[in-house]
Amino acid sequence: MTRMLAPAGSLEMACAAVDEGADIIYVGPLGFSRRPYESEMSDGAIREATDYARARGAELRVVLNTFPTPFDFGRFVDKAQHYADIGASGFIVTDIGLMRALRQRLPDTVLHVSIGSGISNAQDAAFYRAAGADVIILPYRWDVAEIEAVRATSDIGLETFLFETVQTGKLCPGKCIMSSYLRFRDWLEVEGSRDFHGSANRGAKECYRVCQASWEFGVPGEAPLELKLRRDARLMLAQLPAFVRAGVSCFKLSGRERPVGMIRDLVRFYRKAIDEVIGGATDLDHHAGELAELRLRWVREKSRRVDTLMDRAASYAN
């Protein structure tokens, strides 16, 4: 079965994604996922989203993709138990210790390995499978050969982003702490507890996309070179048939911080394309015009978001 996993940065986005055909939606609880607070949801909203999804045949996963400290590890496990009790079908996790603890506490839940775990090779899939994971998200710089190598190594479920790379190389998102050098935000007021000081990789509780901003590098007396630490990926389409044949069972659309209308349109588009592939289609070129328009909208929104976050980070220095 090939499924689509869509973002839900708000209750409105959750409902829109389900309405447009997402098989699974994912949400981040306030203070526990690697996104700014604007893209996270309260426990009350998560309950509503869970009920909405289940009533329409969809599932909800909860993102617990930050690293718990020794002091709040138990809080993460208790949070997961709460979400499982209200109907969440699984979790997206980075920390290996938390993954093992959740497998023991919730033996029937579905555990996704987050991109923040920094998957590097096929043997990583076998490692996480042994640790209790059900699904592993593969780097979007991988192609069919790498996917087939993972499939030959482990029976773990394979998930890929709906992105194609425009630059080769190794990328380990999630293990960056650059944002913490700009600001560390305490979330005591969110949790209402004086012993909750945030996770080791919460990036000051929001990632400022430092790697995606334009930087000037140079030496005194010479014109600086302007470049980015990494180039962005772009929405993909043509690879879908080959990825399904190679064993990918879940396609993930990211974008909890994007506008609801953008996510609604993307879910509708990819639902249509994935259904065609499931039906046997091997050529999706007839969607090229619509894809080009969506790519342009995606880049514009991403640039706007990066500018907002960098402006926010700059304001902390004043």
Order of alpha helices (4+ residues) and beta strands (2+ residues): beta-alpha-beta-alpha-beta-alpha-beta-alpha-beta-alpha-beta-alpha-beta-beta-alpha-beta-beta-beta-alpha-beta-alpha-alpha
